[in-house]
């Protein structure tokens, strides 16, 4: 065998054996197929999916619009799944290369299916919102989030099964590891249990204005597995561990039926009995005949002479507004204040100020 023949045989062996037992011809087909898949993916995303989006947008149904938007990411993966399926059919399934490509194709198909299910849960989560009449909004969000985590977990298990990794022994090992972790993560489980109790007992919900004595006061923005996010009135966010809510008394301002006005009006001691009676009767009539105030057997209003103070005759004005909305409450409160000021001027009364009389004894 001369040198030229030997070199020719080596060149043929390179094309035949290629890289890792893959011939250069097969390797070229694989590379071209992957490039083709990426091009088709881009083409599908730009042309086909955009046309489908235009058709769906004309239906006037918001659910299919949200569903299509949620399914866009996994749908862009579909061309790659189809190309790898074609590559798998091209190679001999009994060969090592064919077996690996079959596993890759099964992996991509599994990811595609579970990704579709995960994304479809986003628009259909609106159906869970009907449960808010029975459960709290925070608990419904927990259920949706737990379902998403469950789908991801099942997807990972399915992918591991494709590659021959049994999940049973892994879970058993994690169980032993979890016991050790639980001993050092007691606060985490305490916060988790407290968070569940918050949602089940409906102590407060998202959007409620609460006061946690010794900690903060503000609006509840998020109830998590470990902590709760509260936005203070100065817009500063503060995160509080859930176990604190199980141990502290919580004032939930949003759960009250009405807002209360509790004023003490100080009149001068020079006020006559007729003036004081006319003043209290006018305010009582104003509260009873104004729809902005709640006056009944359960929520009574009081306009009474309360006490004789050091520098004033104190008139108690105690009533409930018919709303718990802060803006409306301030408006009603302002109207009542203006009415009181108008009556004081009309009856010739005057507000009392702290005064002190000094008597100098003559020698």
Beta strands, then each sheet from edge to edge (+ up, - down):
strand 1: 209-212
strand 2: 216-223
strand 3: 227-232
strand 4: 237-241
strand 5: 250-252
strand 6: 260-267
strand 7: 293-294
strand 8: 302-308
strand 9: 313-321
sheet 1: 4+ 3- 2+ 1- 5+
sheet 2: 6+ 9- 7+
sheet 3: 6+ 9- 8+
end
